[in-house]
Amino acid sequence: MNNDLNGKTSLVTGAASGIGKAVALLFGQHGANVMVSDIDQVQGQQVADQLSAAGTKARFFRADVSDPVQCQQLVQETVDAFGSLDMACNNAGIGGELNMTADYSLDGWQQIINVNLNSVFFCLKYELAVMLKQGSGTIVNMASILGQVGTAGSPGYVTAKHGMVGLTQTAAIEYAPKNIRINAVGPGYIDTPLLSQLPPDVKQQLIGLHPIGRLGKAEEVAELVIWLCSDKASFVTGSYYPVDGGYLAR
Ligand SMILES: NC(=O)c1ccc[n+]([C@@H]2O[C@H](COP(=O)([O-])OP(=O)(O)OC[C@H]3O[C@@H](n4cnc5c(N)ncnc54)[C@H](O)[C@@H]3O)[C@@H](O)[C@H]2O)c1
């Protein structure tokens, strides 16, 4: 247990599973209070219970991040429960429809942009309002390697993640003078339930795209998020940090 985030309050969306769960658990290990949020009530509550059992002050709040009203309620609940919001990880996301651009459905496009991009704007908007009042805060948006490069068959996801990187840079410039740091993280392919929709041969092909020779682990992404939120990263804002086993270096 490293108590460097003792007394600070964190909020993680999509924290019932995968990367978000690893981030929430690591925030707890660093001494922070944790608001666990997800649309999955059962698994989300389990993560909050796991944190509480380890001595962390933790709560679960169900919020669908594609709904701005629920994002506002989530931020308010966090402040009501813990008295502040110091660190936020806007992580919730889906893989979305897999189709070439000309075949991509209109509904599929709306869905991926709502869940993976509009959600980040909604969360930022309400998180920033609290952090501005406090005079401090750090935010990490969960982008992807696909926030830097394209890939065939996933135009909606790639667009959402690229948009998120631009939004991160813009908000970072706007709020750097207000003592609020905002960064994006770009994981390579990480072995989480998000990849369960992919057939095993595709998963094997994906491994070949990472020079390190394997998929990443959620905990390896979480370490970067916690560092970016900590005072150790006090001069880091508006940046995009890959954590990708060398994917983007090829
Ligand atoms: N796994 C990867 O290879 C990978 C790579 C790069 C980026 N990412 C990004 O990391 C983030 C987390 O992905 P993961 O791999 O942990 O996936 P995951 O499926 O394990 O977890 C995602 C969580 O988000 C929740 N969620 C989905 N829609 C939601 C909504 N509308 N409101 C609130 N919660 C919602 C799900 O219930 C789930 O608990 C996503 O933004 C994803 O795009 C993942």
The ligand as a Tripos MOL2 file, in Angstrom:
@<TRIPOS>MOLECULE
LIG
   44    48     1     0     0
SMALL
NO_CHARGES

@<TRIPOS>ATOM
      1 N1         -9.2320   -3.6670  -24.1260 N.am      1 LIG1
      2 C1         -8.5570   -3.0160  -25.0550 C.2       1 LIG1
      3 O1         -7.8580   -3.6240  -25.8920 O.2       1 LIG1
      4 C2         -8.5670   -1.5060  -25.1050 C.ar      1 LIG1
      5 C3         -7.5920   -0.8720  -25.8960 C.ar      1 LIG1
      6 C4         -7.5870    0.5200  -25.9680 C.ar      1 LIG1
      7 C5         -8.5440    1.2530  -25.2890 C.ar      1 LIG1
      8 N2         -9.4830    0.6070  -24.5470 N.ar      1 LIG1
      9 C6        -10.4720    1.4350  -23.8790 C.3       1 LIG1
     10 O2        -10.4390    1.2130  -22.4890 O.3       1 LIG1
     11 C7        -11.7330    1.4450  -21.9300 C.3       1 LIG1
     12 C8        -12.1190    0.2610  -21.0700 C.3       1 LIG1
     13 O3        -12.1650   -0.9010  -21.8770 O.3       1 LIG1
     14 P1        -12.0070   -2.3790  -21.2980 P.3       1 LIG1
     15 O4        -11.1330   -3.1070  -22.2320 O.co2     1 LIG1
     16 O5        -11.6900   -2.3420  -19.8570 O.co2     1 LIG1
     17 O6        -13.5010   -2.9030  -21.5480 O.3       1 LIG1
     18 P2        -14.5270   -3.6970  -20.6090 P.3       1 LIG1
     19 O7        -15.6250   -4.1040  -21.5300 O.co2     1 LIG1
     20 O8        -13.8230   -4.7270  -19.8030 O.co2     1 LIG1
     21 O9        -15.0440   -2.5640  -19.6070 O.3       1 LIG1
     22 C9        -15.7890   -1.4670  -20.0500 C.3       1 LIG1
     23 C10       -16.7930   -1.0870  -18.9690 C.3       1 LIG1
     24 O10       -17.5270    0.0520  -19.4400 O.3       1 LIG1
     25 C11       -18.8840   -0.1400  -19.0870 C.3       1 LIG1
     26 N3        -19.7360    0.6370  -19.9650 N.ar      1 LIG1
     27 C12       -20.0490    0.3900  -21.2700 C.ar      1 LIG1
     28 N4        -20.9100    1.3060  -21.7300 N.ar      1 LIG1
     29 C13       -21.1580    2.1530  -20.6960 C.ar      1 LIG1
     30 C14       -21.9670    3.2990  -20.5380 C.ar      1 LIG1
     31 N5        -22.7430    3.7490  -21.5440 N.pl3     1 LIG1
     32 N6        -21.9800    3.9320  -19.3410 N.ar      1 LIG1
     33 C15       -21.2110    3.4780  -18.3230 C.ar      1 LIG1
     34 N7        -20.4390    2.3860  -18.4010 N.ar      1 LIG1
     35 C16       -20.4130    1.7300  -19.5700 C.ar      1 LIG1
     36 C17       -19.1330   -1.6260  -19.2210 C.3       1 LIG1
     37 O11       -20.2630   -2.0440  -18.4850 O.3       1 LIG1
     38 C18       -17.8110   -2.1990  -18.6910 C.3       1 LIG1
     39 O12       -17.8730   -2.4550  -17.2970 O.3       1 LIG1
     40 C19       -12.6690    1.7000  -23.1190 C.3       1 LIG1
     41 O13       -12.8410    3.0910  -23.2880 O.3       1 LIG1
     42 C20       -11.9080    1.1140  -24.2960 C.3       1 LIG1
     43 O14       -12.2360    1.7330  -25.5170 O.3       1 LIG1
     44 C21        -9.5070   -0.7460  -24.4370 C.ar      1 LIG1
@<TRIPOS>BOND
     1     1     2 1
     2     2     3 2
     3     2     4 1
     4     4     5 ar
     5     4    44 ar
     6     5     6 ar
     7     6     7 ar
     8     7     8 ar
     9     8     9 1
    10     8    44 ar
    11     9    10 1
    12     9    42 1
    13    10    11 1
    14    11    12 1
    15    11    40 1
    16    12    13 1
    17    13    14 1
    18    14    15 2
    19    14    16 1
    20    14    17 1
    21    17    18 1
    22    18    19 2
    23    18    20 1
    24    18    21 1
    25    21    22 1
    26    22    23 1
    27    23    24 1
    28    23    38 1
    29    24    25 1
    30    25    26 1
    31    25    36 1
    32    26    27 ar
    33    26    35 ar
    34    27    28 ar
    35    28    29 ar
    36    29    30 ar
    37    29    35 ar
    38    30    31 1
    39    30    32 ar
    40    32    33 ar
    41    33    34 ar
    42    34    35 ar
    43    36    37 1
    44    36    38 1
    45    38    39 1
    46    40    41 1
    47    40    42 1
    48    42    43 1
@<TRIPOS>SUBSTRUCTURE
     1 LIG1         1 GROUP 0 **** ****
